[in-house]
Amino acid sequence: MKRSIKYIALIACVGLLGACDLKEDRTYDEPTDIRLARALDEYSRALTSAANGWILLVDSNFGVFRHYLSFDENDRVIMLSDLSANYTVKDGTDTTTAPRQSSYQLKALHMPSLIFNTYNYIHMLCDPTYSVMDVPTHYALYSDFEYSILSFDSGVFTLRGTLNKTTAYLRRATKDEADAVFAEHALMNDYTRIEGHTGSTLSIGGREVSVSFLEAFHAAATANRNRFVDLTWQDEAGAEQRVQGHMWIELETAASGSGVPTRIGLIAPVSVGDVLIASFRWNADTGAYDAVGQDGTVYTKPAGNIE
């Protein structure tokens, strides 16, 4: 009797495993390697077919860095970066105006991955050699040059670094953006254009909030500045509250026409009390950047502070 029970249990387990296999087969009609190869082919065609190149936003421990990339079908990529716009590159290279070519690879690791496998500007963000940048940290700005592709949707790749878990977004550039990068040196000039507009006081959720962009990060090299938005205010008890967001500057193009970058984005929203701030928008009437909530609400200078 006991032996019969064991046989029945064994048959039941085999049947259950078979059912799992059938369920798995119904979920995926093709083997994993075929689906992976198809995804890599789709990503390759997307990267190389973008007529105006790509804009890459890389979030680091010290804020967001923009790159312009152009991929070709021979696994080569041309790159510019806004790294030298407000960071010191010790060899004097202007990373915003000197295109550098290197190789890249789309490869299946644990998941589809985009790898910049020979040295380019993106490597400087995490180069531990102190002679490359004037940054006294072990991994420079704690970024990555190997990225897992988390998704590709509506022309935007969402990426995650394999070493430092950097968040990055790669999106198709417009013709105006590509023209501005090369002809107007927008990657550099955007930082020049916000000079004089890096601080203001805004009314957010009934509070007067001090807003400051581009905070200096160490006294030894004051040219190097964290790409943070710093917001401070006093709570109901009179205690100072402070939040920081990692910022990036939207490319100012000839079509924008304002002479000042129209938008400063945050890689992730920050909370001022119960208000979520997602970005900042140039206000020509006040001569400062308004805050824009995640719900689209605009927060501007308090009445009486507008000159």
N, C-alpha and C positions, 0 to 999 in steps of 0.2 A: 504493500500500500504506500509506504514511504517512497519507494522507488518510483511508483507511478506519479506521485505528487511532484517529485523532482523533474520527471520528464515533462509533465504538463507545464511546470514553471519555466523550464528551458524553452519549450516551444513558444510559450507566451512571450518570452524575452526576444526570441528570434523574430517573431511576428512584429513586435514593437519596433525593433531596429529596422525591419523592412519597411514599416510604415514611415519611420523617420526618413529613410532614404528616398521613399517615394515623394514625401513632402518636400525634401530638399530638391529633388529633381523638378518638381512642379514650380518651385520658387525660382530656380536658375536653370534655364533650358540649355545653357552652354557651360563648359568647364571654365574654371576661374581664369586660367591662363589666356583663353580666347577673349574673355570679357576685358581682361586687363590690357591685352594687346590692342583691342579696339579703342579703349579709353586713351591709351598713349598716342595712338594714331590721330584721334580726334584732337587731343591737346597740341600735338605737333603741327597739324594743319592750321589750328587756330593761331598759334604763336607766329608762324611764318607767313600767314596770309594778311596780317594786319598792316594795311598800307601806310599808316601813320605811326606805327610802333606802339609802345606800351608805356604806361606810367605805373611804377612800382612804389607803393608806400610800405616802408619797413619800420615797424615799431621796435624800439630798443629800450634799454633801461634809462636812456637819456632823451627820449622823445622820438619823433617820427622823422625819417629821412626819405626823400623822394629821389627816384631814379628814372631816367628815360632809357628804355631798352628797345632795340630793333633786332629781331631774330631772323636768321636766314636758314635755308634748307641744308646747309653744310655744317650745321651744329656750331655756328659762330654767332656771337651776340656783340653788338656795339652798345656801349653804355656811357651815360653821363650821370652825374650825381650832384645833389646840392650839399654834399658833405662840407666842401670848402667855403660855403656861403657864410658860415659862422663858426667853423672849427678849423684848427690849424693842421695842415698837412705838411709834414716837415720837409719834404723835398720841394715844396713850393708849387706843386701841381695845382692848377685850377680845375677841379673836378667838374665844374659846371660848363666849361668851354672846350676842354680837350677830350674828344671822344676816344675811348679805349676799347679795343677789340679783344675778346677772349672766347673760350669755348664753353658750351653748355651741354647738358645731357638730360633727356627724359628717360627715366629708368624706373623699373618696378623693384622697389625695396619692400618694406612691409606694405606699402601702398604706392600708387603712382607718385613719383617725385621729380622735382625740377632741381637740377644740381648745376651750380656754376663751378665747373671743375678745373678751370685755370684762373689765375689771379686777375682780379679787376677791382673796381671801386667798391663793390659790395663786400669784398673781403676785408677792406680797411676797417669796416665797422666792428669787426671782431678779431683783428690782427693783434696778437699779444706782444708783438715787437714794439717796444717803446719808441724806437727810431722812426716809426711810420707816422704816428700821430702823437700829439702832446696830451695824452690821456693816461694817467697813472693808475690803470686798472688791469686786472689779469687778462680779460678778454676785450680790451678796449671799450666799446660801447655795448657789449653783450648782445650781439646780433647773430645771424647765421648766413651761410651760403649754400646750405642744402635744405630743401623744403619739401615736406609732404604736401601733396595737393589734396586739400580737404573737399573742395567742390569747384565746379566751373558752371556758373549760371549767369545768363544775361551779359555775357562778355566779360565777366569778372572771375578771376581765380582767387580763391581764399586759400592761403598757405600757412603752414606752421613749421618753424625751424626744428631741425632734428636734434641739435645740441642744446641751444638756449631757449627753445620753445618760443621763438619770436613769432609774433603775428604779423602777417604781411598780406597786402591786397595788390593784385596785378590786374589792371584794366586797360582796355584799348584807348589809345590817345586819339584825340580829334586832330584834324589838319591844323586848326588854329593853335592847338597846344604844341604840336610838333614844330610849327613855324616859330612860335615864341621861344621854344627851347633853343633852337639853333640861331635864329636871326636876332632875337631880342634878349637872349641870355636870361630867360625868365627864372631859371633855377637859382641864379645868383641875385638877380635884380629884385625878385620878390622880397628878399630880406632887406634890401635897401629901401624899397618902397614902403615898408611898414615902420621905418625909423621915424620917431616922433609920434607914433600912434601905438606905442607898446604898453600904455597904461591908461586906465580910466576908472570912473566910478559909475556903477549902474544900479538901477532899482530893480531888484529881483525878488519877487514874492514878498514885497513889503519891507525888504531889507536893503540898506545901502551896502553894496558889495564892491570892494576894490579888486580890479582885474589887472593883472600884469602878465605880459607875454615875454618869453625868452629870458628866463632867469639864469644868471651867471652861476656856474657850478663849482669853480674853485679859483681862489684868488691868484694862484701862481700863473694862470693863463687866462686872463680876463676876456680874451677874444673867443674862448670856447664857452658856449652858452647852451644850457639845457633847453630843449624845445618843449617847454612846459607852459601851460596857462595856469597861473596861480590866482585863486579866488579866496579872499578873506572877508570876514564880516563878524559882527558881534551878535551873539544869541540873546535871548530874552533876559538871561542872567548877567549879561555884560561880558561874558567870556568870549575870547577870540576863537573863531572857527576857521578852518583852512582846508581847502581841497585843491588838488592839482590834476590837470588833464594833459595827456600827451597830444601835442598839436601838430598840424601840418597846414601848409599854406596852399590854397587853390591857385593854380597857375594863372597869372594875369596875362591875357592875350590882347592883341590889337582890337579884337571885337569887344572886349570888356570895356575899354574906353575910359575907365575912371582914373587910371594912373596909380591906383592903390589896389592891392589884391582885394577882391570883393568878398572873399570868404576865408575864414580860418576854421578848419575842421578839427574835431577831436576824434581820436581813434576809438574812444568809448565815452559815453556821456558821464558827466559828474553831477553830484547832487548838491544843491544849495537849499538846505532845509528839505522841503518836499517837492522842489522843482528840479527836474532833470535838464541840464544844459547840454546840447549836442553840438553847437557850433557858434561862430560869431560872424556877423555880417556888417560890412562897411556902411555907415550912415553919413552921407555927404552933408546933411543938414547939421549934425552935431559934431562932425569932424572926429568921430570915434567909432569903434566897433560895438554894435549892439550884440547882446547875447540872444541866441535863438534856442528855445526849449525843444525838447524831443517831440512835443505836440504841435510845434510850429509857432508858439507864442513868442513875440519879440519883446525883449526887455532892454530899455534904453536908459539914458542919463536921467537922474531925478530932476523934476521941475525946479528951475532956478539955477541949475548947474550948466545949462546950455548957454554958451556964449554967443 
